[in-house]
Amino acid sequence: RASTQNASSTSSYTWKWSISLGDDLKGSNSLDLGDSSTFLSGSTNPNFVVELDSPSAPQQFQVGSSYVVKVIVTAGGQRGQAWLSYVFQPVPPFGGSCTVSPSAGGPFSTLFTTVCTQRSTPRPEL
């Protein structure tokens, strides 16, 4: 899960989040933030939460692709915006150990089983 934390939350602020594929600051290649299983907070809350373990996240985020996360904040007639360019690079599992059984066999004739324990899979950070 990737998320942002706001410094202070005031009801007079409005928030508009977007994620676009590539270096698209205009948002013409925006992802659909209506998918509540991936984008848990929607697009108009001060905290923006992306669930990378949701079933639809693999379709939304492609490994090695560049994304722009953008927020526009409006308060008292003033408007500000910020963005971050991000390349989605999940980290492979690490640590633990794996065993293969049987330890010997022939191609196309032996069914091998691999069991891994105590492996860690860190979540990519935004």
N, CA, C and O atoms as CSV, one atom per row, in Angstrom:
chain,resi,resn,atom,element,x,y,z
A,1,ARG,N,N,0.845,-1.167,0.000
A,1,ARG,CA,C,0.000,0.000,0.000
A,1,ARG,C,C,0.887,1.225,0.000
A,1,ARG,O,O,1.799,1.335,0.819
A,2,ALA,N,N,0.633,2.130,-0.893
A,2,ALA,CA,C,1.364,3.390,-0.955
A,2,ALA,C,C,0.402,4.497,-0.555
A,2,ALA,O,O,-0.762,4.477,-0.956
A,3,SER,N,N,0.861,5.449,0.219
A,3,SER,CA,C,-0.040,6.519,0.641
A,3,SER,C,C,0.730,7.805,0.886
A,3,SER,O,O,1.953,7.806,1.023
A,4,THR,N,N,-0.016,8.896,0.936
A,4,THR,CA,C,0.552,10.181,1.309
A,4,THR,C,C,-0.090,10.600,2.619
A,4,THR,O,O,-1.180,10.137,2.957
A,5,GLN,N,N,0.561,11.448,3.336
A,5,GLN,CA,C,0.011,11.978,4.583
A,5,GLN,C,C,0.006,13.488,4.492
A,5,GLN,O,O,1.022,14.092,4.147
A,6,ASN,N,N,-1.123,14.109,4.795
A,6,ASN,CA,C,-1.194,15.569,4.751
A,6,ASN,C,C,-0.773,16.161,6.087
A,6,ASN,O,O,-0.957,15.546,7.137
A,7,ALA,N,N,-0.202,17.369,6.035
A,7,ALA,CA,C,0.283,18.031,7.250
A,7,ALA,C,C,-0.876,18.478,8.135
A,7,ALA,O,O,-0.814,18.330,9.355
A,8,SER,N,N,-1.928,19.019,7.536
A,8,SER,CA,C,-3.104,19.408,8.305
A,8,SER,C,C,-4.318,19.302,7.410
A,8,SER,O,O,-4.235,19.541,6.205
A,9,SER,N,N,-5.427,18.948,7.991
A,9,SER,CA,C,-6.655,18.776,7.218
A,9,SER,C,C,-7.655,19.838,7.645
A,9,SER,O,O,-8.023,19.923,8.817
A,10,THR,N,N,-8.089,20.640,6.694
A,10,THR,CA,C,-9.056,21.694,6.967
A,10,THR,C,C,-10.184,21.558,5.970
A,10,THR,O,O,-9.942,21.301,4.791
A,11,SER,N,N,-11.409,21.726,6.422
A,11,SER,CA,C,-12.559,21.534,5.550
A,11,SER,C,C,-12.630,22.562,4.424
A,11,SER,O,O,-13.361,22.349,3.457
A,12,SER,N,N,-11.890,23.677,4.518
A,12,SER,CA,C,-11.933,24.687,3.463
A,12,SER,C,C,-11.061,24.332,2.263
A,12,SER,O,O,-11.069,25.048,1.262
A,13,TYR,N,N,-10.320,23.252,2.349
A,13,TYR,CA,C,-9.471,22.805,1.255
A,13,TYR,C,C,-10.238,21.839,0.360
A,13,TYR,O,O,-11.069,21.074,0.850
A,14,THR,N,N,-9.972,21.863,-0.946
A,14,THR,CA,C,-10.442,20.816,-1.847
A,14,THR,C,C,-9.226,20.178,-2.489
A,14,THR,O,O,-8.241,20.850,-2.796
A,15,TRP,N,N,-9.308,18.883,-2.685
A,15,TRP,CA,C,-8.189,18.083,-3.184
A,15,TRP,C,C,-8.616,17.370,-4.447
A,15,TRP,O,O,-9.733,16.857,-4.522
A,16,LYS,N,N,-7.744,17.329,-5.443
A,16,LYS,CA,C,-8.004,16.591,-6.675
A,16,LYS,C,C,-6.724,15.856,-7.062
A,16,LYS,O,O,-5.742,16.473,-7.476
A,17,TRP,N,N,-6.746,14.536,-6.923
A,17,TRP,CA,C,-5.604,13.690,-7.228
A,17,TRP,C,C,-5.769,13.070,-8.604
A,17,TRP,O,O,-6.890,12.823,-9.049
A,18,SER,N,N,-4.647,12.817,-9.281
A,18,SER,CA,C,-4.669,12.081,-10.540
A,18,SER,C,C,-3.366,11.314,-10.703
A,18,SER,O,O,-2.337,11.683,-10.136
A,19,ILE,N,N,-3.423,10.247,-11.483
A,19,ILE,CA,C,-2.231,9.486,-11.860
A,19,ILE,C,C,-2.299,9.314,-13.368
A,19,ILE,O,O,-3.301,8.846,-13.908
A,20,SER,N,N,-1.219,9.700,-14.040
A,20,SER,CA,C,-1.153,9.595,-15.499
A,20,SER,C,C,0.024,8.724,-15.903
A,20,SER,O,O,1.057,8.695,-15.235
A,21,LEU,N,N,-0.151,8.024,-17.000
A,21,LEU,CA,C,0.912,7.198,-17.552
A,21,LEU,C,C,1.918,8.085,-18.260
A,21,LEU,O,O,1.538,9.025,-18.958
A,22,GLY,N,N,3.206,7.790,-18.084
A,22,GLY,CA,C,4.258,8.567,-18.729
A,22,GLY,C,C,4.478,9.887,-18.020
A,22,GLY,O,O,4.144,10.035,-16.845
A,23,ASP,N,N,5.042,10.844,-18.739
A,23,ASP,CA,C,5.307,12.164,-18.162
A,23,ASP,C,C,4.202,13.140,-18.540
A,23,ASP,O,O,4.476,14.283,-18.904
A,24,ASP,N,N,2.961,12.693,-18.453
A,24,ASP,CA,C,1.803,13.443,-18.905
A,24,ASP,C,C,1.243,14.308,-17.775
A,24,ASP,O,O,0.435,13.829,-16.980
A,25,LEU,N,N,1.660,15.579,-17.691
A,25,LEU,CA,C,1.164,16.472,-16.640
A,25,LEU,C,C,-0.242,16.988,-16.937
A,25,LEU,O,O,-0.924,17.455,-16.024
A,26,LYS,N,N,-0.691,16.914,-18.187
A,26,LYS,CA,C,-2.028,17.390,-18.550
A,26,LYS,C,C,-3.106,16.372,-18.214
A,26,LYS,O,O,-4.283,16.727,-18.158
A,27,GLY,N,N,-2.735,15.119,-17.989
A,27,GLY,CA,C,-3.700,14.115,-17.570
A,27,GLY,C,C,-4.453,13.430,-18.690
A,27,GLY,O,O,-5.483,12.806,-18.438
A,28,SER,N,N,-3.970,13.527,-19.928
A,28,SER,CA,C,-4.696,12.899,-21.029
A,28,SER,C,C,-4.588,11.371,-21.000
A,28,SER,O,O,-5.378,10.689,-21.653
A,29,ASN,N,N,-3.628,10.826,-20.255
A,29,ASN,CA,C,-3.483,9.372,-20.093
A,29,ASN,C,C,-3.739,8.962,-18.650
A,29,ASN,O,O,-3.037,8.101,-18.120
A,30,SER,N,N,-4.736,9.565,-18.009
A,30,SER,CA,C,-5.001,9.320,-16.594
A,30,SER,C,C,-5.581,7.933,-16.348
A,30,SER,O,O,-6.357,7.416,-17.152
A,31,LEU,N,N,-5.186,7.335,-15.214
A,31,LEU,CA,C,-5.791,6.082,-14.763
A,31,LEU,C,C,-7.135,6.393,-14.129
A,31,LEU,O,O,-7.355,7.498,-13.633
A,32,ASP,N,N,-8.029,5.422,-14.146
A,32,ASP,CA,C,-9.361,5.590,-13.561
A,32,ASP,C,C,-9.268,5.442,-12.042
A,32,ASP,O,O,-9.069,4.339,-11.534
A,33,LEU,N,N,-9.412,6.551,-11.324
A,33,LEU,CA,C,-9.321,6.513,-9.866
A,33,LEU,C,C,-10.627,6.054,-9.216
A,33,LEU,O,O,-10.729,6.013,-7.990
A,34,GLY,N,N,-11.615,5.713,-10.025
A,34,GLY,CA,C,-12.885,5.220,-9.501
A,34,GLY,C,C,-12.822,3.776,-9.036
A,34,GLY,O,O,-13.770,3.285,-8.423
A,35,ASP,N,N,-11.719,3.083,-9.317
A,35,ASP,CA,C,-11.550,1.696,-8.882
A,35,ASP,C,C,-11.247,1.692,-7.384
A,35,ASP,O,O,-10.098,1.866,-6.978
A,36,SER,N,N,-12.279,1.495,-6.568
A,36,SER,CA,C,-12.125,1.626,-5.111
A,36,SER,C,C,-11.317,0.482,-4.496
A,36,SER,O,O,-10.913,0.588,-3.338
A,37,SER,N,N,-11.067,-0.607,-5.229
A,37,SER,CA,C,-10.240,-1.671,-4.664
A,37,SER,C,C,-8.754,-1.332,-4.778
A,37,SER,O,O,-7.948,-1.844,-4.001
A,38,THR,N,N,-8.378,-0.475,-5.736
A,38,THR,CA,C,-6.981,-0.053,-5.885
A,38,THR,C,C,-6.759,1.324,-5.265
A,38,THR,O,O,-5.796,1.520,-4.524
A,39,PHE,N,N,-7.641,2.278,-5.561
A,39,PHE,CA,C,-7.504,3.648,-5.064
A,39,PHE,C,C,-8.473,3.824,-3.899
A,39,PHE,O,O,-9.595,4.301,-4.072
A,40,LEU,N,N,-8.018,3.430,-2.708
A,40,LEU,CA,C,-8.889,3.307,-1.545
A,40,LEU,C,C,-9.512,4.618,-1.094
A,40,LEU,O,O,-10.605,4.618,-0.527
A,41,SER,N,N,-8.835,5.739,-1.335
A,41,SER,CA,C,-9.330,7.012,-0.823
A,41,SER,C,C,-10.045,7.838,-1.886
A,41,SER,O,O,-10.509,8.939,-1.589
A,42,GLY,N,N,-10.144,7.340,-3.114
A,42,GLY,CA,C,-10.752,8.139,-4.172
A,42,GLY,C,C,-9.810,9.257,-4.586
A,42,GLY,O,O,-8.617,9.218,-4.284
A,43,SER,N,N,-10.346,10.247,-5.273
A,43,SER,CA,C,-9.478,11.300,-5.809
A,43,SER,C,C,-9.674,12.655,-5.157
A,43,SER,O,O,-9.040,13.625,-5.573
A,44,THR,N,N,-10.533,12.760,-4.143
A,44,THR,CA,C,-10.828,14.077,-3.574
A,44,THR,C,C,-10.581,14.173,-2.068
A,44,THR,O,O,-11.092,15.087,-1.421
A,45,ASN,N,N,-9.816,13.258,-1.510
A,45,ASN,CA,C,-9.502,13.294,-0.087
A,45,ASN,C,C,-8.088,13.814,0.132
A,45,ASN,O,O,-7.254,13.714,-0.768
A,46,PRO,N,N,-7.797,14.369,1.312
A,46,PRO,CA,C,-6.446,14.871,1.580
A,46,PRO,C,C,-5.394,13.766,1.557
A,46,PRO,O,O,-4.265,14.007,1.132
A,47,ASN,N,N,-5.742,12.561,2.006
A,47,ASN,CA,C,-4.821,11.429,1.974
A,47,ASN,C,C,-5.130,10.597,0.742
A,47,ASN,O,O,-6.290,10.272,0.489
A,48,PHE,N,N,-4.119,10.255,-0.017
A,48,PHE,CA,C,-4.283,9.473,-1.234
A,48,PHE,C,C,-3.666,8.108,-0.993
A,48,PHE,O,O,-2.466,8.004,-0.738
A,49,VAL,N,N,-4.475,7.058,-1.071
A,49,VAL,CA,C,-4.014,5.709,-0.743
A,49,VAL,C,C,-4.206,4.806,-1.954
A,49,VAL,O,O,-5.298,4.720,-2.515
A,50,VAL,N,N,-3.121,4.132,-2.350
A,50,VAL,CA,C,-3.149,3.192,-3.474
A,50,VAL,C,C,-2.843,1.805,-2.921
A,50,VAL,O,O,-1.803,1.603,-2.293
A,51,GLU,N,N,-3.743,0.847,-3.151
A,51,GLU,CA,C,-3.557,-0.531,-2.698
A,51,GLU,C,C,-2.928,-1.333,-3.837
A,51,GLU,O,O,-3.619,-1.745,-4.769
A,52,LEU,N,N,-1.619,-1.550,-3.756
A,52,LEU,CA,C,-0.904,-2.233,-4.831
A,52,LEU,C,C,-1.152,-3.728,-4.840
A,52,LEU,O,O,-0.803,-4.401,-5.810
A,53,ASP,N,N,-1.755,-4.273,-3.770
A,53,ASP,CA,C,-2.048,-5.702,-3.715
A,53,ASP,C,C,-3.456,-6.030,-4.203
A,53,ASP,O,O,-3.860,-7.191,-4.135
A,54,SER,N,N,-4.219,-5.051,-4.692
A,54,SER,CA,C,-5.584,-5.326,-5.142
A,54,SER,C,C,-5.540,-6.113,-6.454
A,54,SER,O,O,-4.557,-6.022,-7.190
A,55,PRO,N,N,-6.590,-6.884,-6.756
A,55,PRO,CA,C,-6.602,-7.681,-7.987
A,55,PRO,C,C,-6.470,-6.845,-9.260
A,55,PRO,O,O,-5.938,-7.331,-10.258
A,56,SER,N,N,-6.941,-5.599,-9.245
A,56,SER,CA,C,-6.870,-4.786,-10.462
A,56,SER,C,C,-5.577,-3.976,-10.558
A,56,SER,O,O,-5.307,-3.394,-11.609
A,57,ALA,N,N,-4.774,-3.918,-9.502
A,57,ALA,CA,C,-3.533,-3.137,-9.541
A,57,ALA,C,C,-2.574,-3.597,-10.637
A,57,ALA,O,O,-1.966,-2.743,-11.282
A,58,PRO,N,N,-2.402,-4.906,-10.884
A,58,PRO,CA,C,-1.495,-5.289,-11.968
A,58,PRO,C,C,-1.909,-4.730,-13.330
A,58,PRO,O,O,-1.049,-4.437,-14.160
A,59,GLN,N,N,-3.216,-4.577,-13.572
A,59,GLN,CA,C,-3.654,-3.998,-14.831
A,59,GLN,C,C,-3.440,-2.483,-14.839
A,59,GLN,O,O,-3.182,-1.900,-15.892
A,60,GLN,N,N,-3.545,-1.852,-13.685
A,60,GLN,CA,C,-3.398,-0.405,-13.590
A,60,GLN,C,C,-1.934,0.016,-13.700
A,60,GLN,O,O,-1.627,1.010,-14.358
A,61,PHE,N,N,-1.028,-0.728,-13.061
A,61,PHE,CA,C,0.379,-0.354,-13.001
A,61,PHE,C,C,1.229,-1.386,-13.722
A,61,PHE,O,O,1.194,-2.567,-13.378
A,62,GLN,N,N,1.982,-0.960,-14.705
A,62,GLN,CA,C,2.845,-1.844,-15.471
A,62,GLN,C,C,4.290,-1.666,-15.015
A,62,GLN,O,O,4.783,-0.541,-14.931
A,63,VAL,N,N,4.965,-2.772,-14.722
A,63,VAL,CA,C,6.346,-2.752,-14.254
A,63,VAL,C,C,7.226,-2.022,-15.275
A,63,VAL,O,O,7.161,-2.286,-16.476
A,64,GLY,N,N,8.044,-1.107,-14.772
A,64,GLY,CA,C,8.964,-0.354,-15.611
A,64,GLY,C,C,8.360,0.872,-16.254
A,64,GLY,O,O,9.070,1.654,-16.885
A,65,SER,N,N,7.046,1.055,-16.104
A,65,SER,CA,C,6.396,2.224,-16.697
A,65,SER,C,C,6.514,3.429,-15.780
A,65,SER,O,O,6.592,3.292,-14.559
A,66,SER,N,N,6.527,4.601,-16.380
A,66,SER,CA,C,6.623,5.859,-15.645
A,66,SER,C,C,5.220,6.424,-15.434
A,66,SER,O,O,4.382,6.378,-16.335
A,67,TYR,N,N,4.976,6.951,-14.251
A,67,TYR,CA,C,3.688,7.550,-13.898
A,67,TYR,C,C,3.919,8.914,-13.278
A,67,TYR,O,O,4.970,9.163,-12.687
A,68,VAL,N,N,2.944,9.792,-13.410
A,68,VAL,CA,C,2.963,11.080,-12.735
A,68,VAL,C,C,1.792,11.093,-11.750
A,68,VAL,O,O,0.634,10.948,-12.140
A,69,VAL,N,N,2.118,11.272,-10.460
A,69,VAL,CA,C,1.101,11.445,-9.425
A,69,VAL,C,C,0.977,12.944,-9.209
A,69,VAL,O,O,1.966,13.615,-8.917
A,70,LYS,N,N,-0.236,13.473,-9.352
A,70,LYS,CA,C,-0.446,14.920,-9.280
A,70,LYS,C,C,-1.579,15.232,-8.305
A,70,LYS,O,O,-2.570,14.505,-8.231
A,71,VAL,N,N,-1.419,16.322,-7.564
A,71,VAL,CA,C,-2.485,16.807,-6.689
A,71,VAL,C,C,-2.667,18.301,-6.925
A,71,VAL,O,O,-1.698,19.049,-7.057
A,72,ILE,N,N,-3.918,18.715,-6.974
A,72,ILE,CA,C,-4.274,20.134,-7.046
A,72,ILE,C,C,-5.066,20.448,-5.785
A,72,ILE,O,O,-6.064,19.787,-5.498
A,73,VAL,N,N,-4.630,21.446,-5.035
A,73,VAL,CA,C,-5.290,21.844,-3.787
A,73,VAL,C,C,-5.811,23.264,-3.962
A,73,VAL,O,O,-5.089,24.154,-4.410
A,74,THR,N,N,-7.073,23.460,-3.603
A,74,THR,CA,C,-7.693,24.771,-3.689
A,74,THR,C,C,-8.186,25.170,-2.307
A,74,THR,O,O,-8.779,24.362,-1.593
A,75,ALA,N,N,-7.936,26.426,-1.935
A,75,ALA,CA,C,-8.403,26.948,-0.643
A,75,ALA,C,C,-8.495,28.459,-0.732
A,75,ALA,O,O,-7.550,29.121,-1.161
A,76,GLY,N,N,-9.627,29.000,-0.328
A,76,GLY,CA,C,-9.789,30.458,-0.272
A,76,GLY,C,C,-9.516,31.151,-1.594
A,76,GLY,O,O,-8.939,32.239,-1.605
A,77,GLY,N,N,-9.909,30.558,-2.696
A,77,GLY,CA,C,-9.686,31.168,-4.003
A,77,GLY,C,C,-8.271,30.984,-4.534
A,77,GLY,O,O,-7.980,31.415,-5.649
A,78,GLN,N,N,-7.397,30.365,-3.777
A,78,GLN,CA,C,-6.019,30.096,-4.204
A,78,GLN,C,C,-5.909,28.645,-4.661
A,78,GLN,O,O,-6.604,27.765,-4.155
A,79,ARG,N,N,-5.035,28.417,-5.615
A,79,ARG,CA,C,-4.848,27.063,-6.136
A,79,ARG,C,C,-3.357,26.738,-6.203
A,79,ARG,O,O,-2.554,27.552,-6.658
A,80,GLY,N,N,-3.003,25.553,-5.749
A,80,GLY,CA,C,-1.625,25.089,-5.840
A,80,GLY,C,C,-1.610,23.666,-6.354
A,80,GLY,O,O,-2.596,22.939,-6.224
A,81,GLN,N,N,-0.505,23.272,-6.930
A,81,GLN,CA,C,-0.391,21.899,-7.412
A,81,GLN,C,C,1.020,21.372,-7.221
A,81,GLN,O,O,1.989,22.129,-7.154
A,82,ALA,N,N,1.106,20.062,-7.138
A,82,ALA,CA,C,2.396,19.396,-7.015
A,82,ALA,C,C,2.303,18.071,-7.748
A,82,ALA,O,O,1.217,17.508,-7.887
A,83,TRP,N,N,3.431,17.573,-8.214
A,83,TRP,CA,C,3.443,16.284,-8.877
A,83,TRP,C,C,4.751,15.587,-8.629
A,83,TRP,O,O,5.752,16.205,-8.266
A,84,LEU,N,N,4.728,14.288,-8.831
A,84,LEU,CA,C,5.895,13.430,-8.659
A,84,LEU,C,C,5.916,12.449,-9.817
A,84,LEU,O,O,4.922,11.771,-10.079
A,85,SER,N,N,7.038,12.371,-10.508
A,85,SER,CA,C,7.208,11.369,-11.554
A,85,SER,C,C,7.774,10.122,-10.891
A,85,SER,O,O,8.734,10.204,-10.123
A,86,TYR,N,N,7.185,8.970,-11.183
A,86,TYR,CA,C,7.516,7.742,-10.477
A,86,TYR,C,C,7.598,6.594,-11.484
A,86,TYR,O,O,6.731,6.471,-12.349
A,87,VAL,N,N,8.629,5.752,-11.380
A,87,VAL,CA,C,8.730,4.547,-12.192
A,87,VAL,C,C,8.375,3.365,-11.305
A,87,VAL,O,O,9.007,3.142,-10.273
A,88,PHE,N,N,7.361,2.608,-11.710
A,88,PHE,CA,C,6.869,1.477,-10.921
A,88,PHE,C,C,7.838,0.308,-11.042
A,88,PHE,O,O,7.910,-0.335,-12.089
A,89,GLN,N,N,8.576,0.032,-9.982
A,89,GLN,CA,C,9.561,-1.046,-9.952
A,89,GLN,C,C,9.378,-1.863,-8.682
A,89,GLN,O,O,10.013,-1.573,-7.668
A,90,PRO,N,N,8.523,-2.878,-8.719
A,90,PRO,CA,C,8.396,-3.717,-7.524
A,90,PRO,C,C,9.709,-4.427,-7.221
A,90,PRO,O,O,10.485,-4.739,-8.125
A,91,VAL,N,N,9.939,-4.671,-5.967
A,91,VAL,CA,C,11.160,-5.342,-5.521
A,91,VAL,C,C,10.859,-6.840,-5.442
A,91,VAL,O,O,9.831,-7.228,-4.889
A,92,PRO,N,N,11.735,-7.685,-5.984
A,92,PRO,CA,C,11.471,-9.130,-5.932
A,92,PRO,C,C,11.572,-9.652,-4.501
A,92,PRO,O,O,12.192,-9.017,-3.648
A,93,PRO,N,N,10.966,-10.803,-4.241
A,93,PRO,CA,C,11.081,-11.408,-2.906
A,93,PRO,C,C,12.547,-11.679,-2.565
A,93,PRO,O,O,13.379,-11.874,-3.451
A,94,PHE,N,N,12.847,-11.686,-1.262
A,94,PHE,CA,C,14.215,-11.959,-0.820
A,94,PHE,C,C,14.193,-12.689,0.502
A,94,PHE,O,O,13.167,-12.754,1.179
A,95,GLY,N,N,15.364,-13.249,0.868
A,95,GLY,CA,C,15.525,-13.923,2.148
A,95,GLY,C,C,14.894,-15.304,2.158
A,95,GLY,O,O,14.409,-15.781,1.132
A,96,GLY,N,N,14.900,-15.942,3.315
A,96,GLY,CA,C,14.306,-17.262,3.469
A,96,GLY,C,C,15.098,-18.328,2.745
A,96,GLY,O,O,16.275,-18.149,2.431
A,97,SER,N,N,14.434,-19.439,2.484
A,97,SER,CA,C,15.092,-20.535,1.782
A,97,SER,C,C,14.071,-21.308,0.958
A,97,SER,O,O,12.872,-21.277,1.238
A,98,CYS,N,N,14.566,-21.997,-0.057
A,98,CYS,CA,C,13.718,-22.807,-0.918
A,98,CYS,C,C,14.309,-24.213,-1.012
A,98,CYS,O,O,15.528,-24.388,-1.020
A,99,THR,N,N,13.429,-25.208,-1.082
A,99,THR,CA,C,13.867,-26.584,-1.287
A,99,THR,C,C,13.144,-27.146,-2.507
A,99,THR,O,O,11.995,-26.801,-2.782
A,100,VAL,N,N,13.836,-28.011,-3.227
A,100,VAL,CA,C,13.272,-28.664,-4.409
A,100,VAL,C,C,13.272,-30.161,-4.145
A,100,VAL,O,O,14.267,-30.732,-3.696
A,101,SER,N,N,12.134,-30.785,-4.434
A,101,SER,CA,C,12.103,-32.234,-4.253
A,101,SER,C,C,11.354,-32.864,-5.422
A,101,SER,O,O,10.368,-32.302,-5.901
A,102,PRO,N,N,11.799,-33.990,-5.871
A,102,PRO,CA,C,12.996,-34.707,-5.429
A,102,PRO,C,C,14.260,-33.964,-5.839
A,102,PRO,O,O,14.203,-33.036,-6.645
A,103,SER,N,N,15.401,-34.369,-5.287
A,103,SER,CA,C,16.654,-33.679,-5.574
A,103,SER,C,C,17.251,-34.098,-6.915
A,103,SER,O,O,18.193,-33.467,-7.396
A,104,ALA,N,N,16.722,-35.134,-7.511
A,104,ALA,CA,C,17.199,-35.574,-8.828
A,104,ALA,C,C,16.012,-36.127,-9.611
A,104,ALA,O,O,15.011,-36.550,-9.031
A,105,GLY,N,N,16.138,-36.118,-10.930
A,105,GLY,CA,C,15.070,-36.628,-11.773
A,105,GLY,C,C,15.370,-36.361,-13.224
A,105,GLY,O,O,16.416,-35.811,-13.567
A,106,GLY,N,N,14.451,-36.749,-14.070
A,106,GLY,CA,C,14.654,-36.591,-15.500
A,106,GLY,C,C,13.693,-35.581,-16.098
A,106,GLY,O,O,12.595,-35.376,-15.580
A,107,PRO,N,N,14.116,-34.936,-17.212
A,107,PRO,CA,C,13.245,-33.962,-17.860
A,107,PRO,C,C,11.998,-34.641,-18.429
A,107,PRO,O,O,12.074,-35.722,-19.012
A,108,PHE,N,N,10.865,-33.993,-18.251
A,108,PHE,CA,C,9.567,-34.439,-18.760
A,108,PHE,C,C,9.053,-35.716,-18.105
A,108,PHE,O,O,7.968,-36.188,-18.445
A,109,SER,N,N,9.813,-36.282,-17.174
A,109,SER,CA,C,9.346,-37.509,-16.532
A,109,SER,C,C,9.204,-37.360,-15.019
A,109,SER,O,O,8.528,-38.169,-14.382
A,110,THR,N,N,9.833,-36.335,-14.434
A,110,THR,CA,C,9.793,-36.129,-12.986
A,110,THR,C,C,9.059,-34.837,-12.672
A,110,THR,O,O,9.329,-33.792,-13.264
A,111,LEU,N,N,8.130,-34.924,-11.736
A,111,LEU,CA,C,7.431,-33.726,-11.261
A,111,LEU,C,C,8.213,-33.166,-10.074
A,111,LEU,O,O,8.314,-33.806,-9.027
A,112,PHE,N,N,8.762,-31.970,-10.249
A,112,PHE,CA,C,9.523,-31.319,-9.189
A,112,PHE,C,C,8.611,-30.355,-8.438
A,112,PHE,O,O,7.754,-29.704,-9.034
A,113,THR,N,N,8.804,-30.273,-7.129
A,113,THR,CA,C,8.047,-29.349,-6.282
A,113,THR,C,C,9.025,-28.413,-5.590
A,113,THR,O,O,10.025,-28.856,-5.024
A,114,THR,N,N,8.735,-27.117,-5.637
A,114,THR,CA,C,9.564,-26.116,-4.968
A,114,THR,C,C,8.754,-25.505,-3.827
A,114,THR,O,O,7.617,-25.076,-4.025
A,115,VAL,N,N,9.340,-25.469,-2.643
A,115,VAL,CA,C,8.696,-24.876,-1.472
A,115,VAL,C,C,9.646,-23.833,-0.895
A,115,VAL,O,O,10.799,-24.140,-0.592
A,116,CYS,N,N,9.164,-22.599,-0.741
A,116,CYS,CA,C,9.960,-21.511,-0.160
A,116,CYS,C,C,9.318,-21.061,1.139
A,116,CYS,O,O,8.095,-20.947,1.223
A,117,THR,N,N,10.134,-20.804,2.150
A,117,THR,CA,C,9.629,-20.347,3.450
A,117,THR,C,C,10.381,-19.096,3.892
A,117,THR,O,O,11.518,-18.861,3.485
A,118,GLN,N,N,9.742,-18.317,4.712
A,118,GLN,CA,C,10.304,-17.107,5.327
A,118,GLN,C,C,10.863,-16.130,4.296
A,118,GLN,O,O,11.892,-15.497,4.534
A,119,ARG,N,N,10.190,-16.003,3.149
A,119,ARG,CA,C,10.590,-15.024,2.125
A,119,ARG,C,C,9.827,-13.735,2.385
A,119,ARG,O,O,8.670,-13.772,2.805
A,120,SER,N,N,10.448,-12.625,2.145
A,120,SER,CA,C,9.819,-11.321,2.320
A,120,SER,C,C,9.601,-10.677,0.958
A,120,SER,O,O,10.460,-10.752,0.080
A,121,THR,N,N,8.454,-10.049,0.793
A,121,THR,CA,C,8.166,-9.308,-0.426
A,121,THR,C,C,7.837,-7.883,-0.032
A,121,THR,O,O,6.707,-7.593,0.361
A,122,PRO,N,N,8.818,-6.983,-0.132
A,122,PRO,CA,C,8.560,-5.587,0.226
A,122,PRO,C,C,7.632,-4.938,-0.797
A,122,PRO,O,O,7.617,-5.327,-1.964
A,123,ARG,N,N,6.873,-3.967,-0.363
A,123,ARG,CA,C,5.990,-3.221,-1.264
A,123,ARG,C,C,6.718,-2.028,-1.815
A,123,ARG,O,O,7.462,-1.363,-1.094
A,124,PRO,N,N,6.514,-1.743,-3.096
A,124,PRO,CA,C,7.167,-0.555,-3.658
A,124,PRO,C,C,6.624,0.711,-3.025
A,124,PRO,O,O,5.437,0.794,-2.710
A,125,GLU,N,N,7.481,1.688,-2.840
A,125,GLU,CA,C,7.087,2.955,-2.242
A,125,GLU,C,C,6.833,4.002,-3.321
A,125,GLU,O,O,7.530,4.045,-4.335
A,126,LEU,N,N,5.856,4.820,-3.099
A,126,LEU,CA,C,5.628,5.972,-3.975
A,126,LEU,C,C,6.289,7.171,-3.361
A,126,LEU,O,O,6.231,8.264,-3.924
